[in-house]
Amino acid sequence: MLTGISPKLPMRNKAVTKDFYVNQLGFSVFGSPDFDGYLMVQKDHVQIHFFEFKNLNPTENYGQVYIRTNQIEQLYQTALNKNLGIPQAGHLQVKPWGQKEFSVLDPDHNLLTFGQSL
């Protein structure tokens, strides 16, 4: 039986990634925060892991995560208020597949798409 999933995304700089997820998105660090080259963050029931990839070219990074929420409007307003990196096509919109979605890019250009069922 499967009980959960924790995506692993690349990061160039642990301190920068930690700052973005903790201070901008409201995640908290869990596990061993001092483990070299690895970071784990959690918010509510969502966990994301990061592995160090110092030579990552952000413009060639295709890391993506889809995060379901029941507070899409509040999250979107927070993203706007904090001036997070919302791609041009990533602003809040209703999709034909019955989701309201928006996206942000983290410092390494991992795309985080937040979605709520209509």
C-alpha positions as CSV (number, residue, x, y, z in Angstrom):
1,M,0.0,0.0,0.0
2,L,1.3,3.5,-0.9
3,T,1.0,6.0,1.8
4,G,2.5,9.2,0.5
5,I,5.0,10.8,-1.9
6,S,7.8,13.3,-1.3
7,P,9.3,14.8,-4.5
8,K,13.0,15.4,-4.6
9,L,14.1,18.6,-6.4
10,P,17.5,20.0,-7.2
11,M,18.9,23.0,-5.3
12,R,22.1,24.9,-5.9
13,N,22.4,26.5,-2.4
14,K,20.8,25.1,0.7
15,A,20.6,28.4,2.6
16,V,18.8,30.1,-0.3
17,T,16.4,27.2,-0.8
18,K,15.7,27.0,2.9
19,D,15.1,30.8,3.1
20,F,12.6,30.7,0.2
21,Y,10.5,27.8,1.4
22,V,10.6,28.7,5.1
23,N,10.4,32.5,5.0
24,Q,8.4,33.0,1.7
25,L,6.1,30.0,1.5
26,G,5.7,29.1,5.2
27,F,7.2,25.6,5.2
28,S,9.3,24.4,8.2
29,V,12.4,22.3,8.1
30,F,12.1,18.8,9.4
31,G,14.6,15.9,9.8
32,S,18.2,16.8,10.2
33,P,18.7,20.4,9.1
34,D,22.4,20.0,9.3
35,F,22.7,17.1,6.9
36,D,25.1,18.3,4.2
37,G,23.7,18.7,0.7
38,Y,20.1,17.7,1.6
39,L,17.1,19.6,2.8
40,M,13.6,18.5,3.8
41,V,10.7,20.9,4.3
42,Q,7.1,20.4,5.3
43,K,3.9,22.4,5.4
44,D,0.6,20.7,6.5
45,H,0.7,17.3,4.8
46,V,3.2,18.2,2.0
47,Q,6.8,17.3,2.2
48,I,9.4,18.3,-0.4
49,H,13.0,17.1,-0.4
50,F,16.0,18.8,-2.0
51,F,19.3,17.5,-3.1
52,E,22.4,19.6,-3.8
53,F,23.2,20.1,-7.4
54,K,25.7,23.0,-7.4
55,N,26.2,23.0,-11.2
56,L,22.5,23.2,-11.9
57,N,21.6,25.7,-14.7
58,P,18.2,27.1,-13.5
59,T,17.2,27.9,-17.1
60,E,17.6,24.2,-17.9
61,N,15.8,22.9,-14.8
62,Y,12.5,21.2,-15.4
63,G,11.7,20.2,-11.8
64,Q,8.0,20.5,-11.1
65,V,5.6,19.7,-8.3
66,Y,1.8,20.0,-8.2
67,I,0.4,20.8,-4.8
68,R,-3.3,20.5,-4.0
69,T,-4.8,23.1,-1.6
70,N,-8.2,24.2,-0.3
71,Q,-7.0,27.8,0.1
72,I,-6.0,28.8,-3.4
73,E,-7.1,32.4,-3.2
74,Q,-5.2,33.0,0.1
75,L,-2.0,31.3,-1.2
76,Y,-2.2,33.3,-4.4
77,Q,-2.6,36.6,-2.5
78,T,0.4,35.7,-0.3
79,A,2.5,35.0,-3.5
80,L,1.5,38.4,-4.9
81,N,2.2,40.2,-1.6
82,K,5.6,38.6,-1.3
83,N,6.4,39.3,-4.9
84,L,7.3,35.7,-5.6
85,G,8.4,34.6,-9.0
86,I,5.1,34.0,-10.8
87,P,5.7,33.0,-14.4
88,Q,3.8,35.0,-17.1
89,A,1.4,32.1,-17.7
90,G,1.3,31.2,-14.0
91,H,-1.2,33.7,-12.6
92,L,-4.4,32.4,-11.0
93,Q,-6.8,30.9,-13.6
94,V,-9.5,28.4,-13.9
95,K,-8.4,25.4,-16.0
96,P,-10.6,23.3,-18.3
97,W,-9.9,20.3,-16.2
98,G,-11.8,21.7,-13.3
99,Q,-9.0,23.2,-11.2
100,K,-8.1,26.8,-10.2
101,E,-4.3,27.0,-10.4
102,F,-1.3,29.3,-10.2
103,S,2.4,28.7,-10.2
104,V,5.6,30.1,-8.7
105,L,9.3,29.4,-9.5
106,D,11.7,28.8,-6.7
107,P,15.3,30.2,-6.8
108,D,16.4,27.2,-8.8
109,H,13.4,27.4,-11.2
110,N,11.6,24.4,-9.8
111,L,8.0,25.0,-10.8
112,L,5.5,24.8,-8.0
113,T,1.9,24.7,-9.2
114,F,-0.9,25.1,-6.6
115,G,-4.3,23.8,-7.5
116,Q,-7.8,23.6,-6.0
117,S,-10.7,21.6,-7.3
118,L,-13.7,23.7,-8.3
